[in-house]
């Protein structure tokens, strides 16, 4: 995913490792989505961020092992007004 990208109004499901992966990208907006059934063994991450900046808003998560995995020295994540609907 490149800089200044947006994932908006999507249903994302059925992934094993990551639903959305952001690496070395800035100003990524993830909003108004339904992300579910990302259940890989020891993975299953809805949003993976490595040295990027991401804002996650107004998104519903369900059947996810981990909502966000953030790594890297320059990673910034803003997470607001989301719903974890559980398993």
ROKOL-129156 format. One record per residue (C-alpha): x, y, z; residue number from 1. Coordinates in steps of 0.2 Angstrom, whole numbers, plus 5000, padded with zeros to 4 digits. Layout:
residues N
<xx X yy Y zz Z k NUM>
...
end
This chain:
residues 87
<xx 5000 yy 5000 zz 5000 k 1>
<xx 5007 yy 5017 zz 4995 k 2>
<xx 5006 yy 5034 zz 5004 k 3>
<xx 4990 yy 5043 zz 5006 k 4>
<xx 4979 yy 5028 zz 5003 k 5>
<xx 4962 yy 5025 zz 5010 k 6>
<xx 4952 yy 5009 zz 5013 k 7>
<xx 4934 yy 5014 zz 5015 k 8>
<xx 4917 yy 5005 zz 5016 k 9>
<xx 4923 yy 4988 zz 5013 k 10>
<xx 4919 yy 4971 zz 5019 k 11>
<xx 4936 yy 4961 zz 5022 k 12>
<xx 4936 yy 4943 zz 5027 k 13>
<xx 4943 yy 4926 zz 5026 k 14>
<xx 4961 yy 4930 zz 5027 k 15>
<xx 4974 yy 4919 zz 5036 k 16>
<xx 4988 yy 4931 zz 5041 k 17>
<xx 4983 yy 4950 zz 5039 k 18>
<xx 4967 yy 4958 zz 5032 k 19>
<xx 4977 yy 4974 zz 5029 k 20>
<xx 4996 yy 4976 zz 5029 k 21>
<xx 5004 yy 4993 zz 5029 k 22>
<xx 5023 yy 4994 zz 5027 k 23>
<xx 5033 yy 5010 zz 5025 k 24>
<xx 5018 yy 5020 zz 5020 k 25>
<xx 5011 yy 5036 zz 5028 k 26>
<xx 4994 yy 5044 zz 5030 k 27>
<xx 4984 yy 5028 zz 5028 k 28>
<xx 4965 yy 5030 zz 5032 k 29>
<xx 4955 yy 5014 zz 5036 k 30>
<xx 4937 yy 5019 zz 5040 k 31>
<xx 4919 yy 5013 zz 5039 k 32>
<xx 4924 yy 4994 zz 5036 k 33>
<xx 4918 yy 4977 zz 5042 k 34>
<xx 4933 yy 4966 zz 5045 k 35>
<xx 4930 yy 4948 zz 5051 k 36>
<xx 4935 yy 4930 zz 5050 k 37>
<xx 4954 yy 4933 zz 5050 k 38>
<xx 4959 yy 4918 zz 5061 k 39>
<xx 4976 yy 4911 zz 5056 k 40>
<xx 4985 yy 4901 zz 5069 k 41>
<xx 4996 yy 4913 zz 5078 k 42>
<xx 4992 yy 4927 zz 5066 k 43>
<xx 4975 yy 4933 zz 5061 k 44>
<xx 4978 yy 4951 zz 5062 k 45>
<xx 4966 yy 4964 zz 5055 k 46>
<xx 4978 yy 4978 zz 5053 k 47>
<xx 4997 yy 4975 zz 5052 k 48>
<xx 5008 yy 4991 zz 5053 k 49>
<xx 5027 yy 4991 zz 5050 k 50>
<xx 5035 yy 5009 zz 5050 k 51>
<xx 5019 yy 5017 zz 5044 k 52>
<xx 5006 yy 5030 zz 5050 k 53>
<xx 4988 yy 5023 zz 5050 k 54>
<xx 4971 yy 5030 zz 5056 k 55>
<xx 4958 yy 5017 zz 5059 k 56>
<xx 4940 yy 5024 zz 5062 k 57>
<xx 4922 yy 5018 zz 5062 k 58>
<xx 4926 yy 5000 zz 5058 k 59>
<xx 4918 yy 4985 zz 5065 k 60>
<xx 4930 yy 4970 zz 5069 k 61>
<xx 4923 yy 4952 zz 5072 k 62>
<xx 4931 yy 4935 zz 5073 k 63>
<xx 4949 yy 4942 zz 5073 k 64>
<xx 4963 yy 4936 zz 5084 k 65>
<xx 4971 yy 4953 zz 5085 k 66>
<xx 4964 yy 4969 zz 5079 k 67>
<xx 4981 yy 4979 zz 5077 k 68>
<xx 4999 yy 4973 zz 5076 k 69>
<xx 5011 yy 4988 zz 5076 k 70>
<xx 5030 yy 4986 zz 5074 k 71>
<xx 5044 yy 4997 zz 5069 k 72>
<xx 5052 yy 5013 zz 5076 k 73>
<xx 5042 yy 5025 zz 5066 k 74>
<xx 5025 yy 5017 zz 5067 k 75>
<xx 5010 yy 5028 zz 5072 k 76>
<xx 4992 yy 5022 zz 5074 k 77>
<xx 4977 yy 5032 zz 5078 k 78>
<xx 4962 yy 5020 zz 5083 k 79>
<xx 4945 yy 5029 zz 5087 k 80>
<xx 4927 yy 5025 zz 5087 k 81>
<xx 4928 yy 5007 zz 5082 k 82>
<xx 4919 yy 4992 zz 5088 k 83>
<xx 4926 yy 4975 zz 5093 k 84>
<xx 4911 yy 4963 zz 5091 k 85>
<xx 4920 yy 4949 zz 5098 k 86>
<xx 4920 yy 4931 zz 5093 k 87>
end
